[in-house]
Amino acid sequence: MSTIDDLRAHLTGLRTLVKGVTGGFSELEAAEDPIEQFGVWYDEAEASGLLLPEAVALATATPDGATSVRMVLLKGVDDRGFRFFTNYESRKGEDLESNPRAALCFHWSVLERQVRVEGSIERLSHEESEEYFRSRPRGSQVGAWASAQSRPLVARADLEDRVREFESRFEDGPVPLPDHWGGYLLRPERIEFWQGRASRLHDRLVYVPGPDGWSVTRIQP
């Protein structure tokens, strides 16, 4: 991005911040569909020049309630929900298989905004996982084979040896999708939009689904 583009993004972000903090976020302004509203806020986060607006904290838990949280990258959102990809044998993958519920938290600090999403988890189809895997840089594809994610590693040299091993194995063709790697879909059951306001008197609007569509409730800051 050029210096002029950086300046434009900074000014865009500043205007969005001032509008949000001073004008707030009202029920009249909010879209009826939270996915549509998320798209508006996400586009504004992108336009602000924020680094990796798709970065999101993913919280999981084991069946007995041991919690864990880490950052992942959102790779798509539609009427079904929010998509991300990982190693199924990682700690988060094991959590999601044994307790298929999760929460996401987007934090766009330069805009004083958060979006929290809670819901059920399911695996994406093999076709969807493969389509995304094909779009990844080849180095990332090889890395998905080389890394036994979340498992102990004696030395980084061991990991680098495995990278060379799989580079050699697949050097004559495309890197196939590993069986242990793919996508998840979080189907939202609660979405909260948080807009920072002066004196910590923030605006918080919560969407929950019902028989006639989504309902919106304002909750106290």
C-alpha positions in Angstrom: 0.0 0.0 0.0 1.4 3.5 -0.9 1.8 6.4 1.5 -1.3 8.1 -0.1 -3.3 4.9 0.3 -2.1 4.6 3.9 -3.3 8.2 4.6 -6.6 7.6 3.0 -7.1 4.4 5.1 -6.1 6.3 8.2 -8.6 9.1 7.5 -11.3 6.6 6.7 -10.7 4.8 9.9 -10.7 8.1 11.9 -14.0 9.2 10.4 -15.6 5.8 11.2 -14.2 5.9 14.7 -15.6 9.4 15.4 -18.9 8.5 13.9 -19.2 5.4 16.0 -18.0 6.9 19.3 -20.0 10.1 19.0 -23.1 8.8 17.2 -23.2 5.3 18.6 -24.9 2.3 17.2 -28.7 2.3 17.4 -31.4 -0.2 16.7 -32.7 2.0 13.9 -29.3 1.9 12.2 -28.7 -1.8 12.6 -29.6 -4.2 9.8 -32.3 -6.8 10.4 -29.9 -9.6 9.6 -26.7 -9.8 11.7 -24.7 -11.3 8.8 -25.5 -8.3 6.8 -24.5 -6.0 9.7 -21.3 -7.9 10.1 -20.5 -7.4 6.4 -20.9 -3.6 6.9 -18.6 -3.5 9.9 -16.1 -5.8 8.3 -15.9 -3.7 5.2 -15.4 -0.6 7.3 -12.6 -2.4 9.3 -10.9 -3.3 6.0 -11.3 0.3 4.7 -9.7 1.7 7.8 -6.3 0.1 6.9 -6.4 -2.2 10.0 -3.9 -5.0 9.7 -5.6 -8.4 9.3 -9.2 -7.4 10.1 -10.0 -11.1 9.5 -8.1 -12.1 12.6 -10.4 -13.4 15.3 -10.1 -15.0 18.7 -11.6 -18.5 18.7 -12.6 -19.9 22.1 -13.2 -23.7 22.6 -13.7 -26.0 25.6 -13.4 -29.6 26.4 -16.5 -31.6 27.5 -15.5 -31.1 31.1 -15.2 -27.3 30.7 -11.5 -26.7 30.3 -11.3 -23.6 28.0 -8.8 -22.5 25.5 -8.5 -19.5 23.1 -6.3 -18.6 20.2 -6.3 -16.3 17.1 -7.4 -17.7 13.7 -8.3 -16.1 10.4 -11.8 -15.8 9.2 -12.0 -17.3 5.7 -15.6 -16.5 4.8 -19.0 -15.7 6.1 -22.5 -16.3 4.6 -26.0 -17.1 5.7 -24.8 -20.4 7.1 -22.2 -18.8 9.4 -18.5 -18.2 9.8 -15.7 -20.3 8.3 -12.2 -21.0 9.3 -9.6 -23.8 8.6 -7.2 -25.8 10.8 -5.6 -29.1 11.5 -8.3 -31.4 12.8 -5.7 -33.1 15.2 -4.7 -29.8 16.8 -5.9 -28.9 20.3 -8.7 -26.7 18.9 -9.6 -29.5 16.5 -9.8 -32.0 19.4 -11.9 -29.6 21.4 -14.3 -29.0 18.5 -14.7 -32.7 17.8 -15.5 -33.6 21.4 -17.5 -30.4 22.2 -18.8 -28.9 19.0 -19.6 -25.4 20.3 -17.4 -22.3 20.1 -17.2 -18.6 20.3 -15.5 -15.9 18.2 -14.5 -12.4 19.1 -13.4 -9.8 16.5 -11.7 -6.7 18.0 -11.2 -3.8 15.7 -9.4 -1.5 18.1 -8.9 1.5 15.8 -12.7 1.7 15.4 -13.6 0.9 19.0 -15.7 -2.1 17.9 -16.1 -5.7 18.8 -18.3 -8.5 17.4 -18.9 -11.6 19.5 -20.3 -14.8 17.9 -21.5 -17.9 19.8 -22.9 -21.1 18.3 -22.5 -24.7 17.2 -19.7 -26.1 15.1 -19.6 -28.5 12.2 -17.0 -29.6 9.7 -17.2 -28.1 6.2 -17.5 -30.6 3.3 -14.4 -32.1 1.8 -15.1 -30.2 -1.4 -15.1 -26.8 0.4 -11.9 -27.7 2.3 -10.2 -28.8 -0.8 -11.2 -25.6 -2.7 -9.7 -23.4 0.0 -6.6 -25.6 0.3 -5.9 -25.2 -3.4 -6.0 -21.4 -2.9 -3.2 -21.4 -0.3 0.4 -20.8 -1.1 2.3 -24.0 -1.8 4.5 -23.5 1.2 1.4 -23.4 3.4 0.1 -26.5 1.8 3.4 -28.4 2.5 3.3 -27.0 6.0 -0.1 -28.6 6.6 1.5 -32.0 6.0 4.8 -31.3 7.9 3.3 -29.9 11.1 1.7 -32.2 13.7 0.1 -29.2 15.1 0.0 -28.8 18.9 2.3 -31.9 19.4 5.7 -31.6 21.2 8.7 -30.8 19.0 12.2 -31.6 20.2 13.9 -29.1 17.9 12.9 -26.8 15.0 15.4 -28.6 12.8 13.1 -31.7 13.0 10.2 -29.7 11.6 12.4 -28.3 8.8 13.4 -31.8 8.0 9.8 -32.8 7.6 9.1 -29.8 5.4 12.0 -30.9 3.1 10.6 -34.5 3.2 7.1 -33.4 2.0 8.5 -30.9 -0.6 10.4 -33.9 -2.1 7.4 -36.1 -1.9 5.2 -33.7 -3.8 7.7 -32.0 -6.1 6.3 -33.5 -9.3 2.7 -32.5 -8.8 0.1 -30.6 -6.7 0.0 -31.0 -2.9 -3.0 -33.0 -2.0 -5.4 -32.1 0.9 -4.4 -34.0 4.0 -7.1 -36.0 5.7 -6.3 -34.3 9.0 -6.8 -30.7 7.7 -9.9 -28.8 6.7 -12.6 -26.3 7.6 -15.2 -25.7 10.2 -18.4 -23.7 10.1 -19.7 -21.9 13.2 -23.5 -21.6 12.9 -24.3 -18.5 15.0 -26.9 -18.6 17.8 -26.0 -15.3 19.3 -24.1 -12.3 17.8 -23.3 -9.2 19.7 -22.2 -5.9 18.2 -20.2 -3.6 20.6 -19.6 0.0 19.8 -17.3 1.9 22.1 -18.7 5.2 23.5 -17.5 7.9 25.9 -17.4 7.2 29.6 -17.5 3.5 29.0 -21.2 3.8 28.2 -20.9 1.5 25.2 -23.7 0.5 22.8 -24.3 -3.3 22.7 -26.9 -4.9 20.4 -27.5 -8.6 20.6 -29.1 -10.7 17.9 -30.6 -14.1 18.5 -32.6 -16.2 16.1 -36.2 -17.0 16.5 -39.1 -18.6 14.5 -39.7 -15.3 12.6 -36.1 -14.4 12.0 -33.5 -12.5 14.1 -34.5 -10.4 17.1 -32.4 -7.5 18.4 -32.0 -6.6 22.1 -30.0 -3.7 23.6 -28.0 -4.7 26.7 -26.3 -2.5 29.3 -22.6 -1.7 28.9 
